[in-house]
Amino acid sequence: MVWNPPIPTDEFYFPIMIEPDQFTDNLPPPLMTSDPGSFARSTITERKPQIIQQVIVDNDFPVTILQAIEKFSDEIANRPIQPLHEQAEDTAFWNTELSAYQGHTWLEVPWYFAETYFYRRLLETIGYYQPGPWHKHDPFLKQKQGSIQAGIRWFESEWDNFIDIDPGIVFEALLHSCLWGNRADLSNYTVKEQVYGGSAATDERHLILIDHTEQVRAFLSMGVRRVDFINDNTGKELLFDLALVDYMIDQGWVEQVVFRLKDRPFFVSDGMPADIKSTVSQLCNSQSKATHQLGERLDRYLADGRFLLTDDPFWTSCLMFRRMPQSLQEQLSGADIAILKGDVNYRRILDDRHWLFTTPIESVTGYFPTSFVALRTLKGEIMVGLGPMQAETLSREDPTWLINGKRGIIQMVKKGTCTG
């Protein structure tokens, strides 16, 4: 392995590793905010201003913070990207990463860097890391709380339908609901917030472009020691994740489940440990007997260690999974399988690059430390593992198939089959 120079701070850095030269040569280009007419570009010109305005509406910020947010908004629209100026443990890391794009505007950089740096800069404008009344204040809390509460109300009306169903059918319904639940992503205002579960999961089977449901079932049902979730959104999606956790433990398939969560507010609706604890608490307080019992079981799993909540600054960084710290790689290698939730995690495991659609996923992800299954609704211009002419056919049927969230994948890769 080849080591990049360490980031110049003793307090906060990620030890960076890259794969041998045969991978780094002849890579496809990254998804860029400069790509004309791309979804990446519209996220900066349309979605980010919407997110900023909602943050202003949802929080009673003083004039000084409002002025800082307004200045930041103007920078995104009109000026080159500026570095972080605050004293914080990750400032040197972010400014080192930014140095590669010095003098560039927000429409001239890799898409994933722009998105992640946006959230870090937004936290700087509100004083998230500084002493005072806004220290560790989640600017998206109101949106997340509303999403969790609405999700639980919906869940209470649906969960009873699962109680007496054959366990094999329940697994498929839950796995597919974990997939389609990703549509409820509050950071994506261009995709309707629709969540399909129960029988609707079967109704939409034809929209799953790669469906490894049976392979996942076979793998888990044999019995495994640990499953790690690399989580995504709160709300309905999180409720399906929690229901799947309960099912796997209750069936005796899994000894322990680990949630790998965000250490700070990120992508509006991404889950932090506090969000999961709040959700479980509200499930426990539900007036619905079945929902209440689900909450009690999850609370018990948390108490006895069968269900663990962890966070790490890597998950909120601009780094691709290939640049994962050695310590985190070692942690993940202890899992029998990882469940990667959502579009962003899919982008990160594929380096957020314009791969040919027919590229075998195994040829790109051999570096990943364990087997994994990606549960992803398509909301970004990246896809691998399709059959010959499948993408061309999809483009004729639906020109926006890559970004409109209508289609999904359940894509499993066993560690022994990786060739990257």
Sine and cosine of phi, psi and omega as CSV:
sin_phi,cos_phi,sin_psi,cos_psi,sin_omega,cos_omega
0.00,0.00,0.48,-0.88,0.01,-1.00
-0.94,-0.34,0.75,-0.66,-0.03,-1.00
-0.99,-0.15,0.73,-0.68,0.16,-0.99
-0.98,0.22,0.37,-0.93,0.06,-1.00
-0.86,0.51,0.63,-0.77,0.02,-1.00
-0.92,0.40,0.46,-0.89,0.05,-1.00
-0.94,0.33,0.71,-0.71,-0.20,-0.98
-0.98,0.22,0.95,0.30,0.17,-0.98
-0.39,-0.92,0.62,-0.78,0.02,-1.00
-0.99,0.13,-0.25,0.97,-0.15,-0.99
-1.00,-0.07,-0.54,0.84,-0.14,-0.99
-0.44,-0.90,0.91,-0.42,0.17,-0.99
-0.30,-0.95,0.34,-0.94,0.08,-1.00
-0.96,-0.27,0.83,-0.55,0.13,-0.99
-0.91,0.40,0.87,-0.50,-0.17,-0.99
-0.99,-0.12,0.78,-0.62,0.11,-0.99
-0.84,-0.54,0.61,-0.80,0.10,-0.99
-0.81,-0.58,0.35,-0.94,-0.03,-1.00
-0.97,0.24,0.21,-0.98,0.01,-1.00
-0.86,0.51,0.21,-0.98,-0.14,-0.99
-0.86,0.51,-0.48,0.88,-0.04,-1.00
-0.90,0.44,-0.39,0.92,0.09,-1.00
-1.00,0.10,-0.70,0.72,-0.14,-0.99
-0.95,0.30,-0.32,0.95,0.07,-1.00
-0.98,0.22,0.62,-0.79,0.15,-0.99
0.85,0.53,0.62,0.78,0.07,-1.00
-0.96,0.27,0.52,-0.85,0.15,-0.99
-0.93,0.37,0.34,-0.94,-0.04,-1.00
-0.94,0.34,0.45,-0.89,0.06,-1.00
-0.96,0.28,0.38,-0.93,0.14,-0.99
-0.92,0.39,0.79,-0.62,-0.11,-0.99
-0.87,-0.49,0.52,-0.86,0.12,-0.99
-0.94,0.35,-0.22,0.97,0.02,-1.00
-1.00,0.05,-0.12,0.99,0.00,-1.00
-0.89,0.45,0.90,-0.45,-0.08,-1.00
-0.86,0.51,0.72,-0.69,0.07,-1.00
0.93,0.36,0.20,0.98,-0.09,-1.00
-1.00,0.08,0.34,-0.94,0.12,-0.99
-0.90,0.43,-0.58,0.82,0.04,-1.00
-0.84,0.54,-0.70,0.72,-0.01,-1.00
-0.92,0.40,-0.67,0.74,-0.05,-1.00
-0.93,0.36,-0.42,0.91,0.05,-1.00
-0.90,0.44,-0.51,0.86,0.01,-1.00
-0.99,0.11,-0.69,0.72,-0.08,-1.00
-0.98,0.19,-0.42,0.91,-0.08,-1.00
-0.87,-0.48,-0.79,0.61,-0.12,-0.99
-0.94,0.34,-0.68,0.73,-0.06,-1.00
-0.90,0.43,-0.68,0.73,0.10,-0.99
-0.86,0.50,-0.59,0.81,0.05,-1.00
-0.90,0.43,-0.68,0.74,0.02,-1.00
-0.89,0.46,-0.68,0.73,0.02,-1.00
-0.87,0.49,-0.71,0.71,-0.02,-1.00
-0.90,0.44,-0.62,0.79,0.02,-1.00
-0.93,0.37,-0.60,0.80,0.06,-1.00
-0.88,0.47,-0.65,0.76,0.03,-1.00
-0.89,0.45,-0.69,0.72,-0.01,-1.00
-0.90,0.44,-0.63,0.78,-0.15,-0.99
-1.00,0.09,-0.15,0.99,-0.10,-1.00
-0.76,-0.65,0.64,-0.76,-0.02,-1.00
-1.00,0.00,0.92,0.40,-0.05,-1.00
-0.97,0.23,0.54,-0.84,0.11,-0.99
-0.95,0.30,0.17,-0.99,-0.06,-1.00
-0.86,0.52,-0.63,0.78,-0.05,-1.00
-0.88,0.48,-0.66,0.75,0.03,-1.00
-0.95,0.32,-0.66,0.75,0.04,-1.00
-0.86,0.51,-0.63,0.78,0.04,-1.00
-0.91,0.41,-0.65,0.76,0.04,-1.00
-0.90,0.43,-0.65,0.76,0.04,-1.00
-0.91,0.42,-0.67,0.74,0.01,-1.00
-0.89,0.46,-0.66,0.75,0.04,-1.00
-0.90,0.45,-0.65,0.76,0.04,-1.00
-0.90,0.44,-0.67,0.74,0.03,-1.00
-0.88,0.48,-0.66,0.75,0.04,-1.00
-0.90,0.43,-0.61,0.80,0.04,-1.00
-0.88,0.48,-0.71,0.71,-0.01,-1.00
-0.86,0.51,-0.64,0.77,-0.08,-1.00
-0.99,0.16,-0.51,0.86,-0.26,-0.97
-0.72,-0.69,-0.25,0.97,-0.19,-0.98
-0.76,-0.64,0.26,-0.97,0.07,-1.00
-0.89,0.46,0.41,-0.91,0.02,-1.00
-0.91,0.41,0.74,-0.67,-0.01,-1.00
-0.98,-0.19,0.46,-0.89,0.03,-1.00
-0.97,0.23,0.17,-0.98,0.18,-0.98
-0.95,0.31,0.60,-0.80,0.00,-1.00
-0.90,-0.44,-0.25,0.97,-0.08,-1.00
-0.98,0.20,0.34,-0.94,0.13,-0.99
-1.00,0.08,0.94,-0.34,0.02,-1.00
-0.46,-0.89,0.36,-0.93,-0.12,-0.99
-0.93,0.38,-0.35,0.94,-0.02,-1.00
-0.97,-0.26,0.11,0.99,-0.06,-1.00
-0.87,0.49,-0.72,0.69,-0.02,-1.00
-0.89,0.46,-0.63,0.77,0.03,-1.00
-0.86,0.51,-0.80,0.60,-0.07,-1.00
-0.90,0.43,-0.65,0.76,-0.02,-1.00
-0.93,0.36,-0.51,0.86,0.09,-1.00
-0.92,0.39,-0.70,0.72,0.05,-1.00
-0.90,0.44,-0.62,0.79,-0.01,-1.00
-0.93,0.37,-0.45,0.89,-0.09,-1.00
-0.85,0.52,-0.42,0.91,0.03,-1.00
-0.92,0.39,-0.30,0.95,-0.07,-1.00
-0.85,-0.52,0.46,0.89,-0.03,-1.00
-0.85,0.53,0.76,-0.65,0.00,-1.00
1.00,0.09,-0.08,1.00,0.00,-1.00
-1.00,0.09,0.45,-0.89,0.10,-1.00
-1.00,0.02,0.08,-1.00,0.02,-1.00
-0.92,0.39,-0.23,0.97,0.04,-1.00
-0.97,-0.24,0.44,0.90,-0.02,-1.00
-0.66,-0.75,0.47,0.88,-0.10,-0.99
-0.69,-0.72,0.26,-0.97,0.08,-1.00
-0.84,0.54,0.63,-0.77,-0.11,-0.99
-0.86,0.51,-0.74,0.67,-0.08,-1.00
-0.91,0.41,-0.61,0.79,0.07,-1.00
-0.88,0.48,-0.71,0.71,-0.01,-1.00
-0.86,0.50,-0.68,0.73,-0.04,-1.00
-0.91,0.40,-0.73,0.68,-0.06,-1.00
-0.94,0.34,-0.63,0.78,0.01,-1.00
-0.93,0.38,-0.52,0.86,0.09,-1.00
-0.82,0.57,-0.76,0.65,-0.04,-1.00
-0.92,0.38,-0.59,0.81,0.03,-1.00
-0.92,0.39,-0.66,0.75,0.02,-1.00
-0.92,0.38,-0.60,0.80,0.03,-1.00
-0.88,0.48,-0.64,0.77,0.04,-1.00
-0.90,0.43,-0.57,0.82,0.06,-1.00
-0.89,0.45,-0.65,0.76,-0.06,-1.00
-0.90,0.43,-0.48,0.88,-0.03,-1.00
-0.99,-0.11,-0.01,1.00,0.02,-1.00
0.97,0.25,0.55,0.83,-0.08,-1.00
-0.86,0.51,-0.60,0.80,-0.05,-1.00
-0.99,-0.13,0.05,1.00,-0.08,-1.00
-0.97,-0.23,0.49,-0.87,0.06,-1.00
-0.87,0.50,0.53,-0.85,0.02,-1.00
0.75,-0.66,-0.09,-1.00,-0.11,-0.99
-0.92,0.39,-0.32,0.95,-0.04,-1.00
-0.97,-0.26,0.20,0.98,0.04,-1.00
-0.89,0.45,0.82,-0.57,0.00,-1.00
0.85,0.53,0.47,0.88,0.10,-1.00
-0.99,0.16,0.79,-0.61,0.01,-1.00
-1.00,0.08,0.94,-0.34,-0.04,-1.00
-0.93,0.36,-0.22,0.97,-0.01,-1.00
-0.97,-0.23,0.14,0.99,-0.13,-0.99
-0.86,0.51,-0.69,0.72,-0.02,-1.00
-0.87,0.49,-0.68,0.73,0.02,-1.00
-0.91,0.42,-0.68,0.73,-0.02,-1.00
-0.92,0.39,-0.67,0.74,0.02,-1.00
-0.88,0.47,-0.66,0.75,0.05,-1.00
-0.89,0.46,-0.64,0.77,0.01,-1.00
-0.92,0.40,-0.66,0.75,0.01,-1.00
-0.90,0.43,-0.72,0.69,-0.02,-1.00
-0.90,0.44,-0.69,0.72,0.04,-1.00
-0.91,0.42,-0.62,0.78,0.02,-1.00
-0.89,0.45,-0.67,0.74,-0.01,-1.00
-0.92,0.39,-0.64,0.77,0.05,-1.00
-0.87,0.50,-0.69,0.72,0.04,-1.00
-0.91,0.42,-0.67,0.74,-0.06,-1.00
-0.89,0.45,-0.64,0.77,0.01,-1.00
-0.86,0.51,-0.56,0.83,-0.03,-1.00
-0.98,0.17,-0.26,0.97,-0.09,-1.00
-0.93,-0.36,-0.47,0.88,-0.19,-0.98
-0.90,0.43,-0.54,0.84,0.02,-1.00
-0.85,0.53,-0.45,0.89,-0.03,-1.00
-0.93,0.38,-0.30,0.95,-0.06,-1.00
-1.00,-0.03,-0.25,0.97,-0.23,-0.97
-0.89,0.45,-0.69,0.72,-0.11,-0.99
-0.97,-0.24,0.25,0.97,-0.01,-1.00
-0.99,0.10,0.49,-0.87,0.06,-1.00
-0.80,0.60,0.73,-0.69,-0.07,-1.00
-0.83,0.56,-0.57,0.82,0.02,-1.00
-0.90,0.44,-0.63,0.78,0.03,-1.00
-0.94,0.34,-0.61,0.80,0.02,-1.00
-0.87,0.50,-0.67,0.74,-0.02,-1.00
-0.87,0.50,-0.74,0.67,0.01,-1.00
-0.88,0.48,-0.68,0.73,0.00,-1.00
-0.89,0.46,-0.66,0.75,0.00,-1.00
-0.94,0.35,-0.69,0.72,-0.01,-1.00
-0.88,0.47,-0.69,0.72,0.00,-1.00
-0.93,0.36,-0.57,0.82,0.06,-1.00
-0.93,0.36,-0.55,0.83,0.12,-0.99
-0.89,0.47,-0.57,0.82,0.07,-1.00
-0.93,0.37,-0.85,0.53,-0.11,-0.99
-0.95,0.31,-0.37,0.93,0.05,-1.00
-0.87,0.49,-0.39,0.92,0.02,-1.00
-0.89,0.45,-0.28,0.96,0.03,-1.00
-0.90,0.43,-0.42,0.91,-0.01,-1.00
-0.99,0.15,0.92,0.40,-0.06,-1.00
-0.95,-0.32,0.94,-0.34,-0.12,-0.99
-0.94,0.33,-0.27,0.96,0.01,-1.00
-0.99,0.12,-0.15,0.99,-0.06,-1.00
-0.92,-0.39,1.00,-0.05,-0.07,-1.00
-0.98,0.20,-0.10,0.99,-0.02,-1.00
-1.00,-0.07,-0.12,0.99,0.02,-1.00
-0.94,-0.35,0.81,-0.59,0.00,-1.00
-0.87,0.49,0.65,-0.76,-0.02,-1.00
-0.99,0.16,1.00,-0.01,0.01,-1.00
-0.83,-0.55,0.69,-0.73,0.05,-1.00
-0.79,-0.61,0.81,-0.58,-0.01,-1.00
-0.93,-0.38,0.80,-0.60,0.03,-1.00
-0.68,-0.73,-0.03,-1.00,0.05,-1.00
0.84,0.53,-0.74,-0.67,-0.05,-1.00
-0.91,0.41,-0.45,0.89,0.00,-1.00
-0.89,0.45,-0.45,0.89,0.03,-1.00
-0.88,0.47,-0.64,0.77,0.05,-1.00
-0.95,0.33,-0.61,0.79,-0.01,-1.00
-0.87,0.50,-0.49,0.87,-0.07,-1.00
-0.98,-0.22,0.31,0.95,-0.05,-1.00
-0.84,0.54,-0.58,0.82,-0.05,-1.00
-0.93,0.37,-0.24,0.97,0.01,-1.00
-1.00,0.00,-0.05,1.00,0.07,-1.00
-1.00,0.02,0.96,-0.28,-0.14,-0.99
-0.94,0.34,-0.57,0.83,0.09,-1.00
-0.76,-0.65,0.88,-0.47,-0.14,-0.99
-0.82,-0.58,0.99,-0.17,0.02,-1.00
-0.97,-0.25,0.55,0.84,-0.02,-1.00
-0.81,0.59,-0.73,0.68,-0.07,-1.00
-0.93,0.37,-0.58,0.82,0.05,-1.00
-0.91,0.42,-0.64,0.77,0.02,-1.00
-0.92,0.40,-0.70,0.72,0.03,-1.00
-0.86,0.52,-0.74,0.67,-0.03,-1.00
-0.87,0.49,-0.65,0.76,-0.01,-1.00
-0.90,0.44,-0.76,0.65,-0.09,-1.00
-0.96,0.28,-0.63,0.78,-0.11,-0.99
-0.93,0.36,-0.31,0.95,0.09,-1.00
-0.94,0.34,-0.30,0.95,-0.01,-1.00
0.99,-0.15,0.84,-0.54,0.02,-1.00
-0.74,-0.67,0.33,-0.94,-0.02,-1.00
-0.98,0.19,-0.71,0.70,-0.12,-0.99
-0.54,-0.84,0.66,-0.75,0.13,-0.99
-0.87,-0.49,0.78,-0.63,0.06,-1.00
-0.95,-0.30,0.79,-0.61,0.16,-0.99
-1.00,-0.08,0.77,-0.64,0.24,-0.97
-0.99,-0.15,0.99,-0.16,-0.30,-0.95
-0.98,0.20,0.21,-0.98,0.02,-1.00
-0.77,-0.64,-0.96,-0.28,-0.21,-0.98
-1.00,0.04,0.39,-0.92,0.19,-0.98
-0.99,0.10,-0.27,-0.96,0.05,-1.00
0.96,0.27,-0.60,-0.80,-0.07,-1.00
-0.87,0.49,-0.63,0.78,0.00,-1.00
-0.87,0.50,-0.71,0.70,0.01,-1.00
-0.88,0.47,-0.62,0.79,0.01,-1.00
-0.88,0.48,-0.64,0.77,0.06,-1.00
-0.93,0.37,-0.62,0.78,0.07,-1.00
-0.86,0.51,-0.71,0.70,-0.01,-1.00
-0.91,0.42,-0.63,0.78,0.03,-1.00
-0.90,0.43,-0.61,0.80,0.04,-1.00
-0.93,0.37,-0.63,0.78,0.08,-1.00
-0.84,0.54,-0.76,0.65,-0.01,-1.00
-0.86,0.51,-0.69,0.72,-0.02,-1.00
-0.89,0.46,-0.74,0.67,-0.06,-1.00
-0.90,0.44,-0.65,0.76,0.01,-1.00
-0.95,0.32,-0.69,0.73,-0.04,-1.00
-0.89,0.45,-0.58,0.82,0.01,-1.00
-0.98,0.21,-0.15,0.99,-0.04,-1.00
0.98,0.20,0.25,0.97,0.01,-1.00
-0.97,0.25,-0.55,0.84,-0.17,-0.99
-0.75,-0.66,0.72,-0.70,0.05,-1.00
-0.99,0.17,-0.59,0.81,-0.07,-1.00
-0.50,-0.86,0.61,-0.79,0.08,-1.00
-0.85,-0.53,0.71,-0.70,0.03,-1.00
-0.89,-0.46,0.80,-0.60,0.14,-0.99
-1.00,-0.08,0.81,-0.59,0.05,-1.00
-0.96,-0.27,0.95,-0.32,-0.25,-0.97
-0.89,-0.45,0.11,-0.99,-0.03,-1.00
-0.99,0.16,0.58,-0.82,-0.01,-1.00
-1.00,-0.01,-0.08,1.00,-0.01,-1.00
-0.38,-0.93,0.23,-0.97,0.01,-1.00
-0.85,0.53,0.70,-0.72,-0.19,-0.98
-0.36,-0.93,0.71,-0.70,0.05,-1.00
0.75,0.66,0.61,0.79,0.06,-1.00
0.89,0.45,-0.91,0.42,-0.19,-0.98
-0.97,-0.25,0.11,0.99,-0.02,-1.00
-0.91,0.42,0.59,-0.81,-0.12,-0.99
-0.99,0.12,0.68,-0.73,0.16,-0.99
-0.93,-0.37,0.30,-0.95,0.01,-1.00
-0.78,0.62,-0.63,0.77,0.00,-1.00
-0.89,0.46,-0.56,0.83,0.01,-1.00
-0.92,0.39,-0.61,0.79,-0.01,-1.00
-0.94,0.34,-0.68,0.73,0.01,-1.00
-0.88,0.47,-0.66,0.76,0.03,-1.00
-0.89,0.45,-0.66,0.75,0.00,-1.00
-0.90,0.43,-0.72,0.70,0.01,-1.00
-0.89,0.46,-0.65,0.76,0.03,-1.00
-0.87,0.49,-0.68,0.73,0.01,-1.00
-0.93,0.37,-0.56,0.83,0.10,-1.00
-0.89,0.45,-0.66,0.75,0.01,-1.00
-0.89,0.46,-0.51,0.86,-0.04,-1.00
-1.00,-0.01,0.07,1.00,-0.05,-1.00
-0.91,0.41,0.58,-0.82,0.08,-1.00
-0.98,0.17,-0.22,0.97,0.08,-1.00
-0.98,0.19,0.82,-0.57,-0.07,-1.00
-0.86,0.52,-0.75,0.66,-0.05,-1.00
-0.90,0.43,-0.66,0.75,0.01,-1.00
-0.92,0.38,-0.66,0.75,0.06,-1.00
-0.86,0.51,-0.70,0.71,0.00,-1.00
-0.91,0.41,-0.61,0.80,0.09,-1.00
-0.86,0.51,-0.73,0.69,0.02,-1.00
-0.87,0.49,-0.65,0.76,0.01,-1.00
-0.91,0.42,-0.64,0.77,0.03,-1.00
-0.90,0.43,-0.70,0.71,0.01,-1.00
-0.89,0.46,-0.65,0.76,0.03,-1.00
-0.89,0.46,-0.62,0.79,0.04,-1.00
-0.93,0.37,-0.64,0.77,0.04,-1.00
-0.89,0.46,-0.62,0.78,0.04,-1.00
-0.90,0.43,-0.64,0.76,-0.05,-1.00
-0.94,0.35,-0.60,0.80,-0.08,-1.00
-0.99,-0.11,0.06,1.00,0.12,-0.99
1.00,0.02,0.02,1.00,0.07,-1.00
-0.96,0.28,-0.30,0.95,0.01,-1.00
-0.75,-0.66,0.89,-0.46,-0.06,-1.00
-0.89,-0.46,0.60,-0.80,0.09,-1.00
-0.92,-0.40,0.82,-0.57,0.03,-1.00
-0.73,-0.68,0.38,-0.92,0.15,-0.99
-0.70,-0.71,0.21,-0.98,-0.02,-1.00
-0.31,-0.95,0.64,-0.77,0.00,-1.00
-0.89,0.45,-0.31,0.95,0.04,-1.00
-0.87,0.49,-0.62,0.78,-0.09,-1.00
-0.92,0.39,-0.31,0.95,0.05,-1.00
-0.93,-0.36,0.35,0.94,0.03,-1.00
-1.00,-0.10,0.04,-1.00,0.04,-1.00
-1.00,-0.03,0.09,1.00,-0.12,-0.99
-0.99,0.11,0.61,-0.79,0.12,-0.99
-0.97,0.26,0.30,-0.95,-0.03,-1.00
-0.88,0.48,-0.44,0.90,0.04,-1.00
-0.88,0.47,-0.40,0.92,-0.02,-1.00
-0.98,-0.22,0.42,0.91,0.01,-1.00
-0.90,0.43,0.68,-0.74,0.04,-1.00
-0.85,0.52,0.53,-0.85,-0.01,-1.00
-0.83,0.55,-0.64,0.77,-0.02,-1.00
-0.89,0.46,-0.62,0.79,0.00,-1.00
-0.96,0.27,-0.59,0.81,0.10,-0.99
-0.85,0.53,-0.68,0.73,-0.03,-1.00
-0.91,0.41,-0.62,0.78,0.05,-1.00
-0.89,0.46,-0.74,0.67,-0.03,-1.00
-0.91,0.41,-0.51,0.86,-0.01,-1.00
-0.91,0.42,-0.29,0.96,0.05,-1.00
-0.99,0.17,-0.14,0.99,0.05,-1.00
-1.00,0.00,0.57,-0.82,0.09,-1.00
-0.95,0.31,-0.53,0.85,0.03,-1.00
-0.37,-0.93,0.53,-0.85,0.10,-0.99
-0.93,-0.36,0.63,-0.77,0.09,-1.00
-0.96,-0.28,0.93,-0.37,-0.02,-1.00
-1.00,-0.03,0.91,-0.42,-0.05,-1.00
-1.00,-0.08,0.76,-0.65,0.26,-0.97
1.00,0.01,0.12,-0.99,-0.10,-0.99
-0.94,0.35,-0.66,0.75,-0.07,-1.00
-0.91,0.42,-0.68,0.73,0.03,-1.00
-0.90,0.43,-0.56,0.83,0.07,-1.00
-0.91,0.42,-0.69,0.73,0.04,-1.00
-0.88,0.48,-0.65,0.76,-0.07,-1.00
-0.94,0.34,-0.58,0.81,-0.01,-1.00
-0.96,0.28,-0.34,0.94,0.04,-1.00
-0.97,-0.24,0.28,0.96,0.06,-1.00
0.90,0.45,0.21,0.98,0.04,-1.00
0.80,0.61,0.77,0.64,-0.05,-1.00
-0.86,-0.52,0.32,-0.95,-0.03,-1.00
-0.99,0.14,0.94,0.33,0.06,-1.00
-0.94,0.34,0.45,-0.89,0.20,-0.98
-0.87,0.49,0.63,-0.78,-0.06,-1.00
-0.89,0.46,-0.42,0.91,-0.02,-1.00
-1.00,-0.01,0.05,1.00,0.02,-1.00
-0.87,0.50,0.80,-0.60,0.07,-1.00
-0.90,0.43,0.76,-0.64,-0.04,-1.00
-0.88,0.47,-0.51,0.86,0.00,-1.00
-0.89,0.46,-0.49,0.87,-0.05,-1.00
-0.96,0.26,-0.25,0.97,-0.04,-1.00
-0.97,-0.26,-0.43,0.90,-0.20,-0.98
-0.93,-0.37,0.33,0.94,-0.03,-1.00
-0.89,0.46,-0.37,0.93,-0.01,-1.00
-0.95,0.30,-0.36,0.93,-0.14,-0.99
-0.91,0.41,0.67,-0.74,-0.23,-0.97
-0.97,0.25,-0.09,1.00,0.01,-1.00
-0.44,-0.90,0.14,-0.99,0.13,-0.99
-0.89,0.46,0.42,-0.91,0.02,-1.00
-0.46,-0.89,0.35,-0.94,0.17,-0.99
-0.78,-0.63,0.78,-0.63,0.03,-1.00
-0.99,-0.10,0.85,-0.53,0.12,-0.99
-0.95,-0.31,0.95,-0.32,-0.19,-0.98
-0.55,-0.83,0.80,-0.59,0.26,-0.96
-1.00,0.01,0.62,-0.78,-0.17,-0.99
-0.98,0.20,0.94,-0.35,0.03,-1.00
-0.68,-0.73,0.45,0.89,0.04,-1.00
-0.40,-0.92,0.44,-0.90,-0.14,-0.99
-0.99,0.11,0.88,0.47,0.01,-1.00
-0.47,-0.88,0.69,-0.73,-0.03,-1.00
-0.24,-0.97,0.65,-0.76,0.11,-0.99
-0.69,-0.72,0.24,-0.97,0.11,-0.99
1.00,0.05,0.16,0.99,0.01,-1.00
-0.99,0.15,0.33,-0.94,0.04,-1.00
-0.98,0.18,0.21,-0.98,0.03,-1.00
-0.84,0.55,0.75,-0.66,0.05,-1.00
0.92,0.38,0.04,1.00,0.01,-1.00
-0.90,0.43,-0.68,0.74,0.00,-1.00
-0.91,0.41,-0.62,0.78,0.01,-1.00
-0.90,0.44,-0.67,0.74,0.04,-1.00
-0.90,0.45,-0.69,0.72,0.02,-1.00
-0.88,0.47,-0.63,0.78,-0.02,-1.00
-0.91,0.41,-0.58,0.81,0.05,-1.00
-0.94,0.35,-0.64,0.77,-0.04,-1.00
-0.96,0.29,-0.59,0.80,-0.12,-0.99
-0.43,-0.90,0.99,-0.12,-0.07,-1.00
-0.85,0.53,-0.35,0.94,-0.02,-1.00
-0.96,-0.28,0.43,0.90,-0.09,-1.00
-0.86,0.50,-0.46,0.89,-0.05,-1.00
-0.97,0.24,-0.36,0.93,-0.19,-0.98
-0.79,-0.61,-0.14,0.99,-0.15,-0.99
-1.00,0.00,0.03,1.00,0.10,-0.99
0.96,0.26,0.14,0.99,-0.03,-1.00
-0.99,0.16,-0.41,0.91,-0.08,-1.00
-0.90,-0.43,0.37,-0.93,-0.03,-1.00
-0.58,-0.81,0.07,-1.00,0.06,-1.00
-0.65,-0.76,0.56,-0.83,0.24,-0.97
-0.85,-0.53,1.00,-0.06,-0.25,-0.97
-0.89,-0.45,0.93,-0.37,-0.08,-1.00
-0.97,-0.25,0.64,-0.76,0.09,-1.00
-0.76,-0.66,0.88,-0.48,0.08,-1.00
-0.99,0.10,0.65,-0.76,-0.09,-1.00
-0.82,0.58,-0.64,0.77,-0.04,-1.00
-0.92,0.38,-0.25,0.97,-0.02,-1.00
-0.99,-0.17,-0.03,1.00,-0.01,-1.00
-0.95,0.31,0.68,-0.73,-0.04,-1.00
-0.83,-0.56,0.08,1.00,-0.06,-1.00
-0.96,0.28,0.00,0.00,0.00,0.00
